[in-house]
Amino acid sequence: MTQSIDEKRLYNHVLGGLAGAGMGDALGAATEQWHHTEIFAKFGGPLRSFQQPPPDTWSGAESNKLGQVTDDASQMFYLANKLIECDGSLTHDDWVACLLQWADESPHVGNMGPTTRLVVQALKDGEDPNLVGVIGTSDRQPASHGATNGAAMRVAPAGLIHPGDLDSACDTALVTCIPSHSTQIAISSACAIAAGVAHALEEGADVFSVVKACLYGARRGEDLAKEHGRIVPGPSILVRSELAVNLALKAESLPEAIKLIEDSIGNSVDACQSIPAAIGLFVFAEGDPLESIVGGTNIGNDTDTIAAIAGSLAGALRGVDAMPKDMFETFWQANADDEFDINELAEGLTKIALNNQGGSS
């Protein structure tokens, strides 16, 4: 059973999880689709401060303010708000309504990923999202559909409302995977991050206990997918995450960690690449929030997502007070009038988390 959780401390770490993801998303928006050698050459080393995203990034965020999020953290904020509305008891219909609300209202919709875009359109048209992209006259969807990282990039709130309760965090994460990311690859990745975040909130958590929770979630997600999702060919999130952690422990510098992880794991929109990469960079950064998002920002390719995921783990572990105050202030100011007040979201999630404390880990 989890120990009693101090409300002030819990709020600090819940806010840290949201801010870490949001700041990672905003920092990584300036380097998406670039190679790490281009990033280092452009900025004279690793990028460590908010920059205006150029028009050649996939994020489509060239008009963003410094520190403003893209679709990654925007979807996370909507999920957090919906969890508060339903007092943490998220149903399939709640999630579908949330996803469609985001698609109708968010200024960041133009950045949405390939899987989410197709599913949102199907839901708007009243079509079965499980038939998106079916092969020929069968009902089989392509293996690549629903195996991207969209579920994991937004899932942090599923862990933030279940401190120490890894199974409940995974159960909530599963709801957010259906109907858009119903493969065992995506479900395993989302459960890995939700479980890692849930454990990171506990007193006494450290980098390696968070990793252990991520691996538990990855395994749990595979089991849930056998019952609720679909099994497709592709690499295991669990195995690749273990490999990424070992590579991170081997590296002696950030450039070495980045090269090892990109060469062996990858850094694309595929969940089997970006989620293990984020976990590995979190380990290399020793759980430091800024260093975790810097790692994701500079690895190249899907940088905003990788940085957001690594930031959610590190922020939940160390709390918002561990983040550079000037960067957090820039981030807060850039997003305060955008969609939701992150402080209010953290307050609402903390209240649910306090009610949920006491679950088994």
Secondary structure, DSSP 8 states (H G I E B T S, - for coil): ------HHHHHHHHHHHHHHHHHHHHHHTTTTT-BHHHHHHHHTSS--S-----TTSTT--TT--TT---HHHHHHHHHHHHHHHTTT---HHHHHHHHHHHHHH-TTGGG--HHHHHHHHHHHTT--GGGTT--TTSS---TTTT-BSHHHHH-HHHHHTSTT-HHHHHHHHHHHHTTT--BHHHHHHHHHHHHHHHHHTSTT--HHHHHHHHHHHHHHHHHHHHHHSB--SS--HHHHHHHHHHHHHH-SSHHHHHHHHHHHT--SSBHHHHHHHHHHHHHHTTT-HHHHHHHHHHSBSSHHHHHHHHHHHHHHHH-GGGS-HHHHHHHHHHHTTTS--HHHHHHHHHHHHHHHTT---
